[in-house]
């Protein structure tokens, strides 16, 4: 069991648990520097990130805002900016948390793109949905929402000649818990290799309010199951996923679910198949 856990952790470049506060701050510094270097390498000055209200986008936003602030301070170039984007599907049920997350990040710019009309217009044109069961359509449309959100972010990034930030981390990557070419598409993923409790710890180190740090994670993509917790979809808790990735003992059933899910979602972590 531990051999497979190590193999998966190595593939996902999982970072070890933070030994202390100094180790946490060193990791924050390393990831902020990574963001800055991505902008330098691309010769660009704008970062774009969708803020959902969850701790992942909150943490990525805090790292991004610090990165552009440091670039402005070190270069004197005020063109560096971080753009936070709200991407509700009509009226978001946890709008309060999403607004609070943006307020706490205090980004250089705030944009809102309601994806509802675009998604509904597309769905209305897809005849393949006509004979499908409502629950099957709802699931597929959920992925369409995620892809539409990424289209919106890339549209804004294109207008400002910027990079799009993703929020994927190791605890989501191992479960393939992202939409292929949706929230799984981005230019840089500064949370990669972190487990969920490390993402929370970084947000907490920035002083983020606890109700956002400990907010129940949800992709909130399905109309028939609004606000469905990630853990309900996983069948295991994030604490168990974190323990698995850090080589710790987990329930036999949790080990089975995580390892099997990792195997069947491998295609989501790969480039498109080619001959």
Secondary structure, DSSP 8 states (H G I E B T S, - for coil): -HHHHHHHHHHTT------SHHHHHHHHHHHHHHHHHHHHHHT--EEEEE--SSHHHHHHHHHHHHHHHHHHHHH--TT-EEEEEE--SSS-TTHHHHHHHHHHHT-SEEEE---HHHHHHHHHH-GGGTTS-HHHHHHHHHHHHHHHHHHHHHHHHHHHTEEEB----HHHHTTT-S-TTTTT--SB-TTTT--HHHHHHHHHHTT--HHHHT---B----GGGTT-BHHHHHSS-HHHHHHHHTT----HHHHHHHHHHHHHTGGGGS-----
